[in-house]
Amino acid sequence: MIMIGHFVVHVLPLVSLVLVWIAVFQLLALLVAQLSRGSLVAWSLGIFGINAIYLHKPHALVRLLQFILPLLGAGVATFWVARMQAALISGLPNSKATQIGIAVVETLVLSLPRWLGALAELRYPLWGEARFLDRVARGQGNITFTAVGRAYIRQRFAATPAEFLRIVRHKSPRTLASG
């Protein structure tokens, strides 16, 4: 429990709400990323979850849906979990309006990196092959290429995905020690 004035924040319900929000957000982001399957070339697993890497800029409506639907879904999921569990903050009325407010605040706080990333992409738009190369080069986690991505790498760069990753990320091949 954390005391803030006369309010008591219960840690276990707070952690469960955050975990539910992250899980639902990532699941919905994966599902909505499929809306642009023709230009989806890779999945990147990093510290902020799973990100889709596209070769061509998706339609504006698709991009808007890919941004808003996971946030709305995660907010609704946390609202329903908050309705089922004990009060998150003692001292507040346990009403529907309070639970909606908690879900909205949690969604705004947890989606802040996504908002900042969207603003940065508006300021510095980069699409096409340059964006693809940038995302692959900067990605520190695992990258899994789709069939479209493997075909594109083979056709455009005449390389396998492993060779392509090694070249783009400037890593030398591992050599085995002799004798």
C-alpha positions as CSV (number, residue, x, y, z in Angstrom):
1,M,0.0,0.0,0.0
2,I,1.1,3.5,-0.8
3,M,-0.3,6.4,1.1
4,I,-0.9,9.7,-0.7
5,G,-2.6,12.1,1.7
6,H,-5.8,10.4,2.9
7,F,-5.8,8.1,-0.2
8,V,-4.4,4.6,-0.1
9,V,-3.2,3.1,-3.4
10,H,-3.2,-0.7,-3.3
11,V,-0.1,-2.0,-5.2
12,L,-1.4,-5.5,-6.2
13,P,-4.5,-4.2,-8.0
14,L,-2.5,-1.5,-9.6
15,V,0.1,-4.0,-11.0
16,S,-2.6,-6.3,-12.2
17,L,-4.3,-3.4,-14.1
18,V,-1.0,-2.4,-15.7
19,L,-0.3,-6.0,-16.8
20,V,-3.8,-6.4,-18.2
21,W,-3.4,-3.1,-20.1
22,I,-0.1,-4.1,-21.6
23,A,-1.2,-7.6,-22.5
24,V,-4.4,-6.4,-24.2
25,F,-2.6,-3.5,-25.9
26,Q,0.0,-5.8,-27.4
27,L,-2.5,-8.4,-28.5
28,L,-4.7,-5.8,-30.2
29,A,-1.7,-4.1,-31.8
30,L,-0.6,-7.4,-33.3
31,L,-4.1,-8.0,-34.7
32,V,-4.6,-4.6,-36.1
33,A,-1.1,-4.7,-37.7
34,Q,-2.5,-7.3,-40.0
35,L,-4.6,-4.7,-41.7
36,S,-1.6,-3.9,-44.0
37,R,-0.4,-7.4,-44.7
38,G,0.8,-6.5,-48.2
39,S,3.5,-4.1,-46.9
40,L,4.2,-5.9,-43.6
41,V,7.8,-7.1,-43.9
42,A,8.9,-7.9,-40.4
43,W,8.1,-8.1,-36.7
44,S,10.5,-6.6,-34.2
45,L,10.5,-7.7,-30.6
46,G,12.0,-5.0,-28.3
47,I,11.7,-3.5,-24.9
48,F,8.5,-1.8,-25.7
49,G,6.8,-4.9,-27.0
50,I,6.2,-6.1,-30.6
51,N,6.3,-3.6,-33.4
52,A,5.4,-4.1,-37.0
53,I,7.8,-2.9,-39.7
54,Y,6.2,-1.9,-43.0
55,L,7.8,-1.3,-46.4
56,H,5.1,1.1,-47.7
57,K,3.1,3.7,-45.9
58,P,-0.3,2.2,-45.0
59,H,-3.5,4.1,-45.8
60,A,-4.2,7.0,-43.4
61,L,-7.4,5.3,-42.1
62,V,-5.5,2.1,-41.4
63,R,-2.8,4.0,-39.6
64,L,-5.4,5.8,-37.5
65,L,-7.1,2.4,-36.6
66,Q,-3.7,0.9,-35.8
67,F,-3.1,3.8,-33.3
68,I,-6.5,4.1,-31.7
69,L,-8.0,0.6,-31.5
70,P,-5.3,-0.9,-29.2
71,L,-5.5,2.1,-26.9
72,L,-9.3,1.9,-26.7
73,G,-9.3,-1.9,-26.3
74,A,-6.7,-1.7,-23.5
75,G,-8.7,1.1,-21.7
76,V,-11.9,-0.9,-21.9
77,A,-10.2,-4.0,-20.6
78,T,-8.7,-2.2,-17.6
79,F,-12.2,-0.7,-16.9
80,W,-13.8,-4.1,-16.7
81,V,-10.9,-5.5,-14.6
82,A,-11.2,-2.6,-12.3
83,R,-15.0,-3.3,-12.0
84,M,-14.3,-6.9,-11.0
85,Q,-11.5,-6.4,-8.4
86,A,-11.3,-4.5,-5.1
87,A,-10.9,-0.8,-5.1
88,L,-7.6,0.4,-6.5
89,I,-7.6,3.6,-4.4
90,S,-9.2,3.7,-1.0
91,G,-10.8,7.0,-0.2
92,L,-12.4,7.4,-3.6
93,P,-15.9,6.4,-4.3
94,N,-16.2,3.0,-5.9
95,S,-18.4,4.2,-8.7
96,K,-18.4,3.7,-12.5
97,A,-17.2,7.2,-13.1
98,T,-14.2,6.6,-10.8
99,Q,-13.3,3.4,-12.6
100,I,-13.6,5.1,-16.0
101,G,-11.4,7.9,-14.8
102,I,-8.8,5.4,-13.6
103,A,-8.9,3.5,-16.9
104,V,-8.5,6.8,-18.8
105,V,-5.6,8.0,-16.7
106,E,-3.9,4.6,-16.9
107,T,-4.3,4.6,-20.7
108,L,-2.9,8.2,-21.1
109,V,0.1,7.4,-18.9
110,L,0.9,4.1,-20.4
111,S,0.4,5.3,-24.0
112,L,2.7,8.3,-23.6
113,P,5.6,6.6,-25.5
114,R,3.2,5.8,-28.3
115,W,2.0,9.4,-28.5
116,L,5.5,10.8,-28.5
117,G,6.6,8.3,-31.2
118,A,3.6,9.3,-33.3
119,L,4.5,13.0,-32.9
120,A,8.1,12.2,-33.9
121,E,6.9,10.4,-37.0
122,L,4.8,13.4,-38.0
123,R,7.8,15.7,-37.6
124,Y,10.2,13.4,-39.4
125,P,8.2,11.2,-41.8
126,L,10.3,8.3,-43.2
127,W,8.7,5.6,-45.3
128,G,9.8,3.1,-47.9
129,E,13.1,1.4,-48.1
130,A,14.8,4.1,-45.9
131,R,12.3,3.4,-43.0
132,F,12.7,-0.3,-43.4
133,L,16.5,-0.1,-43.2
134,D,16.3,2.3,-40.3
135,R,14.0,0.1,-38.3
136,V,16.1,-3.0,-38.9
137,A,19.4,-1.2,-38.1
138,R,18.1,0.4,-34.9
139,G,16.2,-2.7,-33.7
140,Q,18.1,-4.2,-30.9
141,G,15.7,-7.1,-30.3
142,N,14.8,-10.1,-32.5
143,I,13.4,-9.4,-35.9
144,T,11.3,-11.9,-37.7
145,F,10.7,-11.4,-41.4
146,T,7.4,-12.3,-43.0
147,A,7.2,-14.1,-46.4
148,V,6.9,-10.7,-48.1
149,G,10.0,-9.4,-46.2
150,R,12.1,-12.5,-47.0
151,A,11.2,-12.2,-50.7
152,Y,12.0,-8.5,-50.7
153,I,15.4,-9.0,-49.1
154,R,16.2,-11.8,-51.5
155,Q,15.1,-9.8,-54.5
156,R,16.4,-6.3,-53.6
157,F,19.6,-7.2,-51.7
158,A,20.3,-10.7,-52.9
159,A,20.8,-11.9,-49.3
160,T,19.2,-14.2,-46.7
161,P,17.6,-12.5,-43.7
162,A,20.5,-13.5,-41.4
163,E,23.0,-12.0,-43.9
164,F,20.9,-8.9,-44.3
165,L,20.7,-8.3,-40.5
166,R,24.4,-8.8,-40.1
167,I,25.2,-6.3,-42.9
168,V,22.7,-3.7,-41.8
169,R,23.6,-3.9,-38.1
170,H,27.4,-3.9,-39.0
171,K,28.1,-7.1,-37.2
172,S,30.9,-9.3,-38.3
173,P,30.2,-13.0,-38.7
174,R,31.2,-15.3,-35.8
175,T,34.3,-17.3,-36.5
176,L,34.9,-20.6,-34.8
177,A,38.2,-21.0,-33.0
178,S,40.5,-23.4,-34.7
179,G,42.2,-26.3,-33.0
